[in-house]
Structure formats: structure tokens, C-alpha cells
Amino acid sequence: MKKVIKILAVFLMAVMGMYSCNTADPDNKTTSGDTMNSIQNDAAMDNKTGMPDLTGWPERPRLAVKEMFVKYGAPVEVSSEAIVWHNEGPFKRIMVTRKEVPHDFPIPHMDFLEHTISYNVPIDKIDDIVAFDASTTINKTQGEMSARCDLEGHNILTHNLAVDIINGTKTVEQARVAFGDIVKLDFGGKHPPYVEELQFTPPTGNVLFPDKPIVAGSPMREVPGTEGTDAEVLSFVLAVDVNEILAAAEAQKKKIGQPVMDYAKMLHTVHGDNMAKTIQVGQSIKVTPSDTKAVDELKKKGAGELAMLIPLDGKEFETAYLDAMIKGHTEALSMIDSKLLTTAKNDALKAHLTETRKHVSMHLEQAKKLKDDKK
């Protein structure tokens, strides 16, 4: 009897695999009658429940969206290519993609449903997890592990077996064999626990992995107690340089006149050199730059101002860019005079600030002249 059940389970797996991976119609086309019924049904659900508009979506992803909607409610992100839920059940994120990707482990099916959990996978286990199931992805920096399949239960199974590998209770090969065996039980109606729910609790604390700088002398992130110190002063100078470098790099992509182009190239080079010198000063005085909250605000301010320039081109960009350089260098001079020079304690750092000020002042005058020449 057990042998008959096993044969039946394998048969069901094959049938499900053929259903999931039917490639007779690569464009996911249906008959006109089926399409019309689907559109009508989806439109009705849109009007009554807030279900995302799934018109034109392939059948399997459309099914997954409806299953997730019934279980978790309305998604928080909807686009033409993906629908996403956040923080539902034990999952950090659930995503259904319109695109289906063929995947033959443990049986042929299509990947389009992804479940992400918070988990800081040890670096020495990442290769093992991918070898176990290539549809599993690890974002070490964000502390995430994602399983991708066609069924929620099988994504849960993937996570459970991945954690077994991480904990050392299963090898990669043992986990792969277990996946197939458990899927057979699942298709046989046995409701195996590894498919029903996570057998562990994803961490709720900090699982981020910011890594560490490889460039010697790089700033550290907001070290407590470094406000108003030489460490913060160094970071302020670096932030000014970075803001100017990014703006100059963007200017060099635009269709602008040669004088402004030459100015942007000069700023890119000089601020790049000053950035390197600032790092060297920090190393020589044995002070590591610290990106305090105030420094980060300066970086964000630079990003916001650059964002205003991005859509522009030609003469319109030239005018806005020169205005931004005049404003930015004026503010940099003010910060050096009223804050950095009065805060800095080390003589070598003060000398570097004085030299930096000369360059900033020169850049300001050049921007003003370029603007006057355009009148």
C-alpha cells in the first residue's frame, strides 16, 4: 500500500510539474473566451475588494496574487511587473512577479512567488544555501534571505531547510533530498510541518551587515561623542568634496558649452584631490573622520540639490549648475570660516582647512565669472 501511495505521489508531482511548466504557449496566451472571462472577473474583484488590476497577467502569477490577497489583504506596492506585501506573518516581504522563471528543482515548475525573511546568513554558509536551492537569494547587507518558488508552502520549506544547513543539522545534499521527500508528502496530502510553517522565529533585532571600509582613512558612521571634534571636521570637508564631485560628474554627461564643461572637469579633479588629501591628513594626525548626523544632513542636502539638476540639459542646465555652484561654494566658505576653522584643534588640520578654503574661494569666483560671461 505504501508503495502505491508513493507511486501516486510521484505521478501527482509529474502532473503538477507539467502544469506549472507548460511551455506550449511562451507568451502565456489564452483563448479569447478565457481572456474575456479573466478580465471580467479581475475587473469585478478590483471594484469590490481593491484587488490589484491583473489584466494581462499570466495565469499562475495571477493565481498567486489572489491567494496572497485573500490571506494577507491588500498589497502595499503595485506595479505592472510586481505586487508586494510587507511585514505579513513571519515574512518581511512577499512578492509576486509577472515574469515566470523556469526552475527544475525539486521538480519542473515556474518561479514567480518570493517570500523574504530577516536573517543574517553567515558568510561561510551563503554558498551552501545557493547550492541547496539556486532560487534562494541572500542580501547580506540588509540581513535578508529570500525563497522563490510557485507555492508559499514550498518557500516555507526552502527557508526551513536553509536554516537546517546554517545550523549544521543537514548537509546541502541531505537538504536537497529532504526537499524532494517532503514535497512528495505534501502532494500526498500529509501536511508536513516543514511546509506548514517556519520551524524557527526570524530575528526581530538588528540583522543588518554594513560590512567595513576597505579604503584606509574612510569615515566611520556617526561615532557617539564626535560632534564638534576634529573627526567631524574631517567628515564635513569630505562631504563638501563628495557633493561637488557628484555634481561635476553629472555636468560632464550633459550637452553644455566648453567653458562650463571645463569648469566641471576642473572641479571634479580638484575636489577629488582634496578628498584624498583630507583622508591623508586624518591618517597623519591619527583621527578617523566621523559621519555625524550633521554631516549626513549635508550629504542629503547635496543630493536633494543635485536631484533638481538631473532633468535639465543644455543651456538650462548650464545656468542652474552655475547657480548651484555659486550657492554651494558660498555656503562652504561660510561653514569653513564660522564653524570648521573655529572647531578644529589640530594645527595640521587647520592648515588643510586654510588650503581648502583657497580652492573653494577660487571656484566661487570662477563660477561667478562664467555666469557673467553668459549674460
Backbone hydrogen bonds in HBPLUS format (Angstrom, degrees):
<---DONOR---> <-ACCEPTOR-->    atom                        ^
c    i                          cat <-CA-CA->   ^        H-A-AA   ^      H-
h    n   atom  resd res      DA  || num        DHA   H-A  angle D-A-AA Bond
n    s   type  num  typ     dist DA aas  dist angle  dist       angle   num
A0005-ILE N   A0001-MET O   2.97 MM   4  6.34 158.2  2.02 152.4 157.9     1
A0006-LYS N   A0002-LYS O   2.91 MM   4  6.15 156.1  1.97 146.6 153.3     2
A0007-ILE N   A0003-LYS O   2.95 MM   4  6.19 158.9  1.99 147.3 152.8     3
A0008-LEU N   A0004-VAL O   2.87 MM   4  6.11 157.1  1.92 148.2 155.0     4
A0009-ALA N   A0005-ILE O   2.85 MM   4  6.10 153.8  1.92 147.6 154.7     5
A0010-VAL N   A0006-LYS O   2.98 MM   4  6.28 160.2  2.02 151.2 155.7     6
A0011-PHE N   A0007-ILE O   2.92 MM   4  6.16 155.6  1.98 147.2 154.5     7
A0012-LEU N   A0008-LEU O   2.89 MM   4  6.17 156.5  1.94 149.5 155.7     8
A0013-MET N   A0009-ALA O   2.91 MM   4  6.20 153.3  1.98 147.5 155.1     9
A0014-ALA N   A0010-VAL O   2.99 MM   4  6.29 156.5  2.05 148.7 154.3    10
A0015-VAL N   A0011-PHE O   2.97 MM   4  6.28 159.3  2.01 150.7 156.4    11
A0016-MET N   A0012-LEU O   2.84 MM   4  6.07 166.8  1.86 154.2 157.7    12
A0017-GLY N   A0013-MET O   2.82 MM   4  5.99 154.8  1.88 147.3 155.0    13
A0018-MET N   A0014-ALA O   2.93 MM   4  6.18 159.9  1.97 149.6 154.1    14
A0019-TYR N   A0015-VAL O   2.94 MM   4  6.19 153.6  2.01 147.5 155.4    15
A0020-SER N   A0016-MET O   2.83 MM   4  6.05 159.3  1.87 151.1 156.4    16
A0021-CYS N   A0017-GLY O   2.90 MM   4  5.97 149.7  1.99 148.0 156.2    17
A0028-ASN N   A0025-ASP O   2.87 MM   3  5.40 159.7  1.92 126.3 128.3    18
A0035-THR N   A0031-THR O   2.88 MM   4  6.12 166.2  1.90 159.3 163.3    19
A0036-MET N   A0032-SER O   2.97 MM   4  6.06 159.8  2.01 142.9 148.3    20
A0037-ASN N   A0033-GLY O   2.99 MM   4  6.19 161.1  2.03 147.8 152.9    21
A0038-SER N   A0034-ASP O   2.87 MM   4  6.07 157.9  1.92 149.5 156.1    22
A0039-ILE N   A0035-THR O   2.87 MM   4  6.10 163.9  1.90 153.1 157.1    23
A0040-GLN N   A0036-MET O   2.93 MM   4  6.11 161.0  1.97 148.5 153.9    24
A0041-ASN N   A0037-ASN O   2.87 MM   4  6.05 160.6  1.91 149.2 154.7    25
A0042-ASP N   A0038-SER O   2.85 MM   4  6.03 166.9  1.87 155.1 158.8    26
A0043-ALA N   A0039-ILE O   2.89 MM   4  5.98 158.7  1.94 146.2 152.6    27
A0044-ALA N   A0040-GLN O   3.01 MM   4  6.19 152.6  2.09 143.6 150.8    28
A0045-MET N   A0041-ASN O   3.02 MM   4  6.33 157.2  2.07 148.5 154.4    29
A0046-ASP N   A0042-ASP O   2.84 MM   4  6.08 154.3  1.90 150.0 157.7    30
A0047-ASN N   A0043-ALA O   3.10 MM   4  6.33 161.8  2.13 148.6 151.7    31
A0048-LYS N   A0044-ALA O   3.10 MM   4  6.25 151.0  2.18 146.1 154.0    32
A0049-THR N   A0045-MET O   2.86 MM   4  5.56 164.9  1.88 151.4 155.0    33
A0050-GLY N   A0046-ASP O   3.25 MM   4  4.84 146.5  2.37 118.5 125.0    34
A0057-TRP N   A0054-LEU O   2.96 MM   3  5.36 166.0  1.98 134.3 135.9    35
A0062-ARG N   A0058-PRO O   3.05 MM   4  6.07 153.8  2.12 150.0 158.3    36
A0063-LEU N   A0059-GLU O   2.90 MM   4  6.14 150.7  1.98 147.9 155.7    37
A0064-ALA N   A0060-ARG O   3.00 MM   4  6.34 158.5  2.05 152.1 157.8    38
A0065-VAL N   A0061-PRO O   2.92 MM   4  6.19 157.4  1.97 152.0 157.3    39
A0066-LYS N   A0062-ARG O   3.14 MM   4  6.40 162.0  2.17 148.3 152.4    40
A0067-GLU N   A0063-LEU O   2.93 MM   4  6.22 154.1  2.00 150.4 158.2    41
A0068-MET N   A0064-ALA O   2.90 MM   4  6.12 165.2  1.92 155.1 158.4    42
A0069-PHE N   A0065-VAL O   2.82 MM   4  5.96 152.2  1.90 147.1 155.9    43
A0070-VAL N   A0066-LYS O   2.96 MM   4  6.11 162.1  1.99 146.8 150.7    44
A0071-LYS N   A0067-GLU O   3.10 MM   4  6.27 152.5  2.17 142.9 150.5    45
A0072-TYR N   A0068-MET O   2.70 MM   4  5.66 163.9  1.73 153.1 157.9    46
A0073-GLY N   A0069-PHE O   2.76 MM   4  4.60 142.0  1.90 127.0 133.0    47
A0076-VAL N   A0084-VAL O   2.88 MM   8  6.05 145.2  2.01 153.0 163.6    48
A0077-GLU N   A0084-VAL O   3.21 MM   7  4.94 156.7  2.26 143.0 141.3    49
A0084-VAL N   A0077-GLU O   2.86 MM   7  4.94 164.5  1.88 144.9 148.5    50
A0079-SER N   A0082-ALA O   2.93 MM   3  5.37 146.1  2.05 159.0 168.2    51
A0098-ARG N   A0081-GLU O   2.84 MM  17  5.04 169.0  1.85 138.5 139.5    52
A0083-ILE N   A0096-VAL O   2.93 MM  13  5.35 152.9  2.00 150.0 158.9    53
A0096-VAL N   A0083-ILE O   2.93 MM  13  5.35 161.6  1.96 154.7 160.7    54
A0085-TRP N   A0094-ILE O   2.79 MM   9  5.03 159.3  1.83 149.4 156.2    55
A0094-ILE N   A0085-TRP O   2.92 MM   9  5.03 157.9  1.97 140.8 143.4    56
A0087-ASN N   A0092-LYS O   3.00 MM   5  4.51 170.6  2.01 111.7 113.7    57
A0091-PHE N   A0088-GLU O   3.01 MM   3  5.49 150.9  2.09 136.2 136.2    58
A0092-LYS N   A0116-THR O   2.79 MM  24  5.58 140.2  1.95 144.4 155.1    59
A0093-ARG N   A0116-THR O   3.29 MM  23  5.04 158.0  2.34 132.9 132.1    60
A0116-THR N   A0093-ARG O   2.80 MM  23  5.04 173.4  1.81 162.3 161.3    61
A0095-MET N   A0114-GLU O   2.86 MM  19  5.10 162.1  1.90 147.2 152.6    62
A0114-GLU N   A0095-MET O   2.79 MM  19  5.10 164.6  1.81 157.4 161.8    63
A0097-THR N   A0112-PHE O   2.88 MM  15  5.18 160.9  1.92 148.9 155.4    64
A0101-VAL N   A0111-ASP O   2.98 MM  10  4.96 158.1  2.03 135.3 142.5    65
A0111-ASP N   A0101-VAL O   2.71 MM  10  4.96 174.5  1.72 145.7 146.5    66
A0103-HIS N   A0109-HIS O   3.00 MM   6  5.54 161.6  2.03 155.5 151.8    67
A0109-HIS N   A0103-HIS O   2.88 MM   6  5.54 149.4  1.97 151.7 161.4    68
A0112-PHE N   A0149-CYS O   3.00 MM  37  6.11 166.8  2.02 150.6 146.3    69
A0113-LEU N   A0149-CYS O   2.94 MM  36  5.41 165.4  1.96 162.2 159.1    70
A0149-CYS N   A0113-LEU O   2.89 MM  36  5.41 159.4  1.93 157.2 159.4    71
A0115-HIS N   A0147-ALA O   2.92 MM  32  5.44 156.9  1.97 156.0 162.4    72
A0147-ALA N   A0115-HIS O   2.96 MM  32  5.44 162.8  1.99 147.6 150.2    73
A0117-ILE N   A0145-MET O   2.93 MM  28  5.53 165.1  1.95 155.3 157.9    74
A0145-MET N   A0117-ILE O   3.04 MM  28  5.53 156.7  2.09 153.1 158.7    75
A0119-TYR N   A0143-GLY O   2.80 MM  24  5.21 155.6  1.86 122.9 130.1    76
A0125-LYS N   A0122-PRO O   2.92 MM   3  5.39 162.4  1.95 118.2 123.4    77
A0126-ILE N   A0123-ILE O   3.33 MM   3  5.49 158.2  2.38 105.9 111.9    78
A0129-ILE N   A0125-LYS O   3.00 MM   4  6.30 155.5  2.06 154.6 161.2    79
A0130-VAL N   A0126-ILE O   3.10 MM   4  6.41 162.6  2.13 155.8 159.5    80
A0131-ALA N   A0127-ASP O   2.90 MM   4  6.07 152.6  1.97 146.1 154.4    81
A0132-PHE N   A0128-ASP O   2.90 MM   4  6.10 142.8  2.04 143.7 153.5    82
A0133-ASP N   A0129-ILE O   3.09 MM   4  6.40 163.4  2.12 151.4 154.1    83
A0136-THR N   A0133-ASP O   2.94 MM   3  5.63 163.0  1.97 123.7 127.1    84
A0137-THR N   A0146-SER O   2.93 MM   9  5.17 155.0  2.00 141.2 149.5    85
A0146-SER N   A0137-THR O   2.86 MM   9  5.17 167.4  1.87 156.9 160.5    86
A0139-ASN N   A0144-GLU O   2.97 MM   5  5.04 165.4  1.99 138.4 143.2    87
A0143-GLY N   A0139-ASN O   2.92 MM   4  5.92 116.7  2.33 141.5 159.2    88
A0144-GLU N   A0139-ASN O   3.00 MM   5  5.04 168.6  2.01 138.3 142.0    89
A0143-GLY N   A0140-LYS O   3.16 MM   3  4.92 143.0  2.30  93.3 104.3    90
A0209-PHE N   A0141-THR O   2.91 MM  68  4.44 170.5  1.92 126.1 128.8    91
A0155-ASN N   A0151-LEU O   3.17 MM   4  6.53 140.9  2.33 145.0 155.8    92
A0155-ASN N   A0152-GLU O   3.07 MM   3  5.13 127.3  2.36  97.8 112.0    93
A0156-ILE N   A0152-GLU O   2.94 MM   4  6.28 154.4  2.01 153.5 161.1    94
A0157-LEU N   A0153-GLY O   2.94 MM   4  6.18 150.4  2.03 137.5 146.0    95
A0158-THR N   A0154-HIS O   2.98 MM   4  6.12 151.9  2.06 133.9 140.9    96
A0159-HIS N   A0155-ASN O   3.04 MM   4  6.35 160.6  2.08 149.2 153.1    97
A0160-ASN N   A0156-ILE O   2.97 MM   4  6.24 161.9  2.01 152.7 157.8    98
A0161-LEU N   A0157-LEU O   2.99 MM   4  6.21 166.4  2.01 157.0 159.7    99
A0162-ALA N   A0158-THR O   2.88 MM   4  5.99 150.3  1.97 146.8 156.1   100
A0163-VAL N   A0159-HIS O   3.01 MM   4  6.21 156.8  2.06 150.2 154.9   101
A0164-ASP N   A0160-ASN O   3.10 MM   4  6.39 144.5  2.23 137.9 147.9   102
A0165-ILE N   A0161-LEU O   3.02 MM   4  6.35 150.7  2.11 144.8 151.6   103
A0166-ILE N   A0162-ALA O   2.94 MM   4  6.29 157.5  2.00 146.5 153.0   104
A0167-ASN N   A0163-VAL O   2.83 MM   4  6.00 156.4  1.88 148.5 154.4   105
A0168-GLY N   A0164-ASP O   2.99 MM   4  6.05 113.5  2.45 133.5 149.2   106
A0169-THR N   A0164-ASP O   2.95 MM   5  5.21 139.1  2.12 154.4 155.0   107
A0168-GLY N   A0165-ILE O   3.11 MM   3  5.04 147.3  2.23  97.1 107.0   108
A0175-ALA N   A0171-THR O   2.92 MM   4  6.09 154.4  1.98 148.7 155.5   109
A0176-ARG N   A0172-VAL O   2.97 MM   4  6.28 152.3  2.05 148.8 156.6   110
A0177-VAL N   A0173-GLU O   2.98 MM   4  6.23 164.4  2.01 153.8 157.3   111
A0178-ALA N   A0174-GLN O   2.88 MM   4  6.01 159.0  1.92 144.5 151.3   112
A0179-PHE N   A0175-ALA O   2.89 MM   4  6.06 148.5  1.99 142.5 150.7   113
A0180-GLY N   A0176-ARG O   3.27 MM   4  6.63 162.7  2.30 149.3 151.2   114
A0181-ASP N   A0177-VAL O   3.00 MM   4  6.30 164.9  2.02 154.8 159.2   115
A0182-ILE N   A0178-ALA O   2.82 MM   4  5.93 164.7  1.85 154.9 158.8   116
A0183-VAL N   A0179-PHE O   2.93 MM   4  6.10 154.2  2.00 149.8 157.1   117
A0184-LYS N   A0180-GLY O   3.08 MM   4  6.34 151.8  2.16 145.5 152.6   118
A0185-LEU N   A0181-ASP O   3.14 MM   4  6.53 155.4  2.20 144.5 150.7   119
A0186-ASP N   A0182-ILE O   2.84 MM   4  6.11 152.7  1.91 146.4 154.8   120
A0187-PHE N   A0183-VAL O   2.86 MM   4  6.13 165.8  1.88 156.4 158.4   121
A0188-GLY N   A0184-LYS O   2.93 MM   4  6.06 131.5  2.17 137.4 151.3   122
A0190-LYS N   A0185-LEU O   2.95 MM   5  5.27 166.4  1.97 156.4 153.2   123
A0189-GLY N   A0186-ASP O   3.05 MM   3  5.30 160.7  2.09 110.8 113.6   124
A0195-VAL N   A0192-PRO O   2.94 MM   3  5.58 158.1  1.99 120.8 127.8   125
A0196-GLU N   A0192-PRO O   3.21 MM   4  6.45 142.9  2.35 144.1 154.6   126
A0196-GLU N   A0193-PRO O   3.09 MM   3  4.92 122.1  2.44  92.0 107.3   127
A0197-GLU N   A0193-PRO O   3.24 MM   4  6.31 166.2  2.26 162.1 159.1   128
A0218-SER N   A0215-VAL O   3.14 MM   3  5.77 146.9  2.25 144.9 142.7   129
A0220-MET N   A0289-PRO O   2.81 MM  69  6.24 154.9  1.87 149.2 151.7   130
A0291-ASP N   A0220-MET O   2.78 MM  71  6.03 173.1  1.78 179.2 177.6   131
A0222-GLU N   A0291-ASP O   2.81 MM  69  4.75 140.9  1.96 116.9 119.9   132
A0226-THR N   A0223-VAL O   3.24 MM   3  5.93 140.6  2.40 149.0 146.7   133
A0229-THR N   A0226-THR O   3.25 MM   3  5.42 138.6  2.43 136.6 128.4   134
A0232-GLU N   A0229-THR O   3.12 MM   3  5.40 124.4  2.44 102.3 114.7   135
A0233-VAL N   A0229-THR O   3.07 MM   4  6.43 158.4  2.12 149.1 155.7   136
A0234-LEU N   A0230-ASP O   2.97 MM   4  6.15 163.8  1.99 151.1 153.7   137
A0235-SER N   A0231-ALA O   3.31 MM   4  6.51 154.6  2.38 136.1 142.6   138
A0290-SER N   A0231-ALA O   2.96 MM  59  5.13 157.8  2.01 113.5 113.6   139
A0236-PHE N   A0232-GLU O   2.89 MM   4  6.21 149.5  1.99 152.4 161.0   140
A0237-VAL N   A0233-VAL O   3.16 MM   4  6.50 160.2  2.20 153.3 157.2   141
A0238-LEU N   A0234-LEU O   3.05 MM   4  6.34 159.8  2.09 148.0 153.9   142
A0239-ALA N   A0235-SER O   2.83 MM   4  6.01 151.6  1.91 146.5 154.3   143
A0240-VAL N   A0236-PHE O   3.02 MM   4  6.33 156.1  2.08 150.1 155.5   144
A0241-ASP N   A0237-VAL O   3.05 MM   4  6.34 163.7  2.07 150.8 155.1   145
A0242-VAL N   A0238-LEU O   2.87 MM   4  6.12 162.9  1.90 152.2 156.8   146
A0243-ASN N   A0239-ALA O   2.97 MM   4  6.14 166.4  1.99 150.9 154.4   147
A0244-GLU N   A0240-VAL O   3.08 MM   4  6.31 160.0  2.12 150.6 155.7   148
A0245-ILE N   A0241-ASP O   2.86 MM   4  6.06 155.4  1.92 152.3 160.0   149
A0246-LEU N   A0242-VAL O   2.95 MM   4  6.13 167.0  1.97 157.8 159.9   150
A0247-ALA N   A0243-ASN O   3.16 MM   4  6.32 159.2  2.20 142.7 148.4   151
A0248-ALA N   A0244-GLU O   2.90 MM   4  6.02 158.2  1.95 146.2 152.6   152
A0249-ALA N   A0245-ILE O   2.88 MM   4  6.06 155.3  1.94 149.0 155.9   153
A0250-GLU N   A0246-LEU O   3.10 MM   4  6.31 152.0  2.18 142.0 148.9   154
A0251-ALA N   A0247-ALA O   2.98 MM   4  6.25 154.3  2.05 146.3 153.6   155
A0252-GLN N   A0248-ALA O   3.13 MM   4  6.38 147.1  2.25 145.4 152.9   156
A0253-LYS N   A0250-GLU O   3.02 MM   3  5.40 159.3  2.07 110.8 117.5   157
A0254-LYS N   A0251-ALA O   3.09 MM   3  5.41 160.5  2.13 111.4 117.6   158
A0261-MET N   A0257-GLY O   2.99 MM   4  6.16 155.6  2.05 151.7 159.5   159
A0262-ASP N   A0258-GLN O   2.78 MM   4  5.93 162.1  1.81 157.3 160.6   160
A0263-TYR N   A0259-PRO O   3.04 MM   4  6.24 151.8  2.12 139.9 147.9   161
A0264-ALA N   A0260-VAL O   2.92 MM   4  6.18 157.8  1.97 148.6 153.8   162
A0265-LYS N   A0261-MET O   2.98 MM   4  6.26 158.9  2.02 150.3 156.0   163
A0266-MET N   A0262-ASP O   2.92 MM   4  6.13 156.0  1.98 147.1 153.7   164
A0267-LEU N   A0263-TYR O   2.94 MM   4  6.23 162.1  1.97 152.5 156.8   165
A0268-HIS N   A0264-ALA O   2.95 MM   4  6.17 158.7  2.00 148.2 154.2   166
A0269-THR N   A0265-LYS O   3.06 MM   4  6.31 162.0  2.09 149.2 153.1   167
A0270-VAL N   A0266-MET O   2.86 MM   4  6.03 177.7  1.86 162.8 163.6   168
A0271-HIS N   A0267-LEU O   2.91 MM   4  5.76 164.0  1.93 146.6 152.0   169
A0272-GLY N   A0268-HIS O   3.05 MM   4  5.94 141.1  2.21 131.8 142.6   170
A0273-ASP N   A0269-THR O   2.91 MM   4  6.18 156.2  1.96 148.9 155.1   171
A0274-ASN N   A0270-VAL O   2.87 MM   4  6.14 156.4  1.93 147.4 154.5   172
A0275-MET N   A0271-HIS O   2.92 MM   4  6.01 145.7  2.04 136.7 145.5   173
A0276-ALA N   A0272-GLY O   3.16 MM   4  6.48 158.2  2.21 146.1 150.7   174
A0277-LYS N   A0273-ASP O   2.96 MM   4  6.28 156.5  2.02 149.1 156.0   175
A0278-THR N   A0274-ASN O   2.84 MM   4  6.01 151.9  1.92 145.8 153.2   176
A0279-ILE N   A0275-MET O   3.11 MM   4  6.41 157.7  2.16 148.9 153.8   177
A0280-GLN N   A0276-ALA O   3.03 MM   4  6.30 154.3  2.10 143.9 151.4   178
A0281-VAL N   A0277-LYS O   2.84 MM   4  6.13 151.7  1.92 148.9 156.4   179
A0282-GLY N   A0278-THR O   3.05 MM   4  6.34 161.8  2.09 148.3 152.6   180
A0283-GLN N   A0279-ILE O   3.01 MM   4  6.34 154.9  2.08 147.5 154.2   181
A0284-SER N   A0280-GLN O   2.86 MM   4  6.09 155.6  1.92 148.6 155.7   182
A0285-ILE N   A0281-VAL O   2.98 MM   4  6.22 149.8  2.07 154.1 161.0   183
A0287-VAL N   A0282-GLY O   2.80 MM   5  4.91 165.9  1.82 148.8 151.0   184
A0286-LYS N   A0283-GLN O   3.17 MM   3  4.82 152.6  2.25  93.7 101.6   185
A0292-THR N   A0290-SER O   2.97 MM   2  5.76 119.6  2.34 111.9  95.2   186
A0296-ASP N   A0292-THR O   2.97 MM   4  6.28 161.5  2.00 154.3 159.3   187
A0297-GLU N   A0293-LYS O   2.93 MM   4  6.18 148.7  2.02 145.6 154.4   188
A0298-LEU N   A0294-ALA O   3.14 MM   4  6.44 145.8  2.27 139.9 148.3   189
A0298-LEU N   A0295-VAL O   3.07 MM   3  5.12 120.6  2.44  95.1 109.8   190
A0299-LYS N   A0295-VAL O   3.07 MM   4  6.48 151.4  2.15 147.7 155.6   191
A0300-LYS N   A0296-ASP O   2.91 MM   4  6.21 158.9  1.95 150.9 156.6   192
A0301-LYS N   A0297-GLU O   2.88 MM   4  6.05 150.6  1.96 143.0 151.4   193
A0302-GLY N   A0298-LEU O   3.04 MM   4  6.29 155.6  2.10 144.2 150.0   194
A0303-ALA N   A0299-LYS O   2.99 MM   4  6.32 153.1  2.06 146.6 154.2   195
A0304-GLY N   A0300-LYS O   2.89 MM   4  6.14 158.3  1.94 150.2 155.7   196
A0305-GLU N   A0301-LYS O   3.01 MM   4  6.25 157.8  2.06 150.0 155.5   197
A0306-LEU N   A0302-GLY O   2.95 MM   4  6.11 155.1  2.01 146.2 153.3   198
A0307-ALA N   A0303-ALA O   2.93 MM   4  6.08 149.0  2.03 144.5 153.0   199
A0308-MET N   A0305-GLU O   3.23 MM   3  5.37 135.7  2.44  96.8 108.0   200
A0309-LEU N   A0306-LEU O   2.89 MM   3  5.19 139.5  2.05 105.8 117.9   201
A0310-ILE N   A0306-LEU O   3.19 MM   4  6.48 142.0  2.34 152.1 162.8   202
A0312-LEU N   A0309-LEU O   2.95 MM   3  5.56 152.8  2.02 123.7 132.3   203
A0317-PHE N   A0313-ASP O   3.22 MM   4  4.54 154.0  2.29 101.4 104.8   204
A0317-PHE N   A0314-GLY O   3.10 MM   3  5.37 119.8  2.48 101.1 114.8   205
A0318-GLU N   A0314-GLY O   3.01 MM   4  6.35 163.5  2.03 152.5 157.5   206
A0319-THR N   A0315-LYS O   3.02 MM   4  6.22 169.4  2.03 154.0 154.7   207
A0320-ALA N   A0316-GLU O   3.18 MM   4  6.34 169.0  2.20 145.9 149.2   208
A0321-TYR N   A0317-PHE O   2.70 MM   4  5.75 160.6  1.73 161.8 167.7   209
A0322-LEU N   A0318-GLU O   2.96 MM   4  6.12 167.6  1.98 153.5 156.4   210
A0323-ASP N   A0319-THR O   3.04 MM   4  6.22 158.0  2.09 146.3 152.8   211
A0324-ALA N   A0320-ALA O   2.92 MM   4  6.11 152.1  2.00 141.8 149.7   212
A0325-MET N   A0321-TYR O   2.87 MM   4  6.16 150.9  1.95 149.1 157.5   213
A0326-ILE N   A0322-LEU O   2.93 MM   4  6.14 156.6  1.98 149.5 155.3   214
A0327-LYS N   A0323-ASP O   2.98 MM   4  6.17 165.4  2.00 148.7 152.9   215
A0328-GLY N   A0324-ALA O   2.76 MM   4  5.83 164.8  1.78 147.8 153.1   216
A0329-HIS N   A0325-MET O   2.91 MM   4  5.84 165.6  1.93 143.0 147.5   217
A0330-THR N   A0326-ILE O   3.04 MM   4  6.00 148.6  2.15 138.7 147.5   218
A0331-GLU N   A0327-LYS O   3.02 MM   4  6.23 160.6  2.05 149.5 154.4   219
A0332-ALA N   A0328-GLY O   2.90 MM   4  6.11 147.1  2.01 141.0 151.0   220
A0333-LEU N   A0329-HIS O   2.98 MM   4  6.13 158.4  2.03 143.0 147.7   221
A0334-SER N   A0330-THR O   3.10 MM   4  6.35 158.9  2.14 145.6 151.4   222
A0335-MET N   A0331-GLU O   2.94 MM   4  6.17 155.0  2.00 145.9 152.6   223
A0336-ILE N   A0332-ALA O   2.93 MM   4  6.17 160.3  1.97 151.4 156.6   224
A0337-ASP N   A0333-LEU O   2.95 MM   4  6.13 167.2  1.97 153.6 156.9   225
A0338-SER N   A0334-SER O   2.87 MM   4  5.85 169.9  1.88 152.7 156.2   226
A0339-LYS N   A0335-MET O   2.92 MM   4  5.26 142.8  2.06 134.0 141.7   227
A0340-LEU N   A0335-MET O   2.97 MM   5  6.31 162.3  2.01 149.7 155.5   228
A0341-LEU N   A0336-ILE O   2.91 MM   5  5.74 166.8  1.92 155.1 156.7   229
A0343-THR N   A0339-LYS O   2.95 MM   4  5.95 127.1  2.23 139.9 153.7   230
A0343-THR N   A0340-LEU O   3.17 MM   3  5.06 134.4  2.39  93.2 105.8   231
A0344-ALA N   A0340-LEU O   2.88 MM   4  5.90 165.8  1.90 158.3 160.6   232
A0350-LYS N   A0346-ASN O   2.97 MM   4  6.30 154.8  2.04 149.5 157.1   233
A0351-ALA N   A0347-ASP O   2.95 MM   4  6.20 155.4  2.01 148.0 154.2   234
A0352-HIS N   A0348-ALA O   3.05 MM   4  6.28 150.6  2.14 139.4 147.3   235
A0353-LEU N   A0349-LEU O   2.90 MM   4  6.19 152.7  1.97 149.4 157.0   236
A0354-THR N   A0350-LYS O   2.98 MM   4  6.25 152.4  2.06 146.6 153.8   237
A0355-GLU N   A0351-ALA O   3.05 MM   4  6.34 154.6  2.12 145.0 151.4   238
A0356-THR N   A0352-HIS O   2.83 MM   4  6.05 155.8  1.89 147.5 154.9   239
A0357-ARG N   A0353-LEU O   2.85 MM   4  6.04 152.2  1.93 144.5 152.0   240
A0358-LYS N   A0354-THR O   3.25 MM   4  6.56 147.0  2.36 139.8 147.0   241
A0359-HIS N   A0355-GLU O   3.37 MM   4  6.77 157.3  2.43 147.7 152.0   242
A0360-VAL N   A0356-THR O   2.98 MM   4  6.28 164.2  2.00 156.3 161.0   243
A0361-SER N   A0357-ARG O   2.88 MM   4  6.03 162.9  1.91 152.9 157.2   244
A0362-MET N   A0358-LYS O   3.01 MM   4  6.20 155.6  2.07 144.3 151.1   245
A0363-HIS N   A0359-HIS O   2.89 MM   4  6.15 157.9  1.94 151.8 157.8   246
A0364-LEU N   A0360-VAL O   2.98 MM   4  6.21 149.4  2.07 145.5 153.8   247
A0365-GLU N   A0361-SER O   3.12 MM   4  6.42 160.9  2.15 149.2 153.0   248
A0366-GLN N   A0362-MET O   3.02 MM   4  6.27 154.1  2.09 147.9 155.3   249
A0367-ALA N   A0363-HIS O   3.01 MM   4  6.22 155.3  2.08 145.3 151.4   250
A0368-LYS N   A0364-LEU O   3.02 MM   4  6.32 158.4  2.07 150.3 156.2   251
A0369-LYS N   A0365-GLU O   2.98 MM   4  6.20 155.9  2.04 145.7 152.0   252
A0370-LEU N   A0366-GLN O   2.96 MM   4  6.19 160.7  2.00 149.5 154.5   253
A0371-LYS N   A0367-ALA O   3.00 MM   4  6.21 152.7  2.07 145.7 153.1   254
A0372-ASP N   A0368-LYS O   2.94 MM   4  6.22 155.7  2.00 146.7 153.4   255
A0373-ASP N   A0369-LYS O   2.88 MM   4  6.12 153.8  1.94 150.5 157.8   256
A0374-LYS N   A0371-LYS O   3.18 MM   3  5.25 138.1  2.36  97.2 108.7   257
A0375-LYS N   A0372-ASP O   3.13 MM   3  5.43 156.4  2.19 107.2 114.4   258
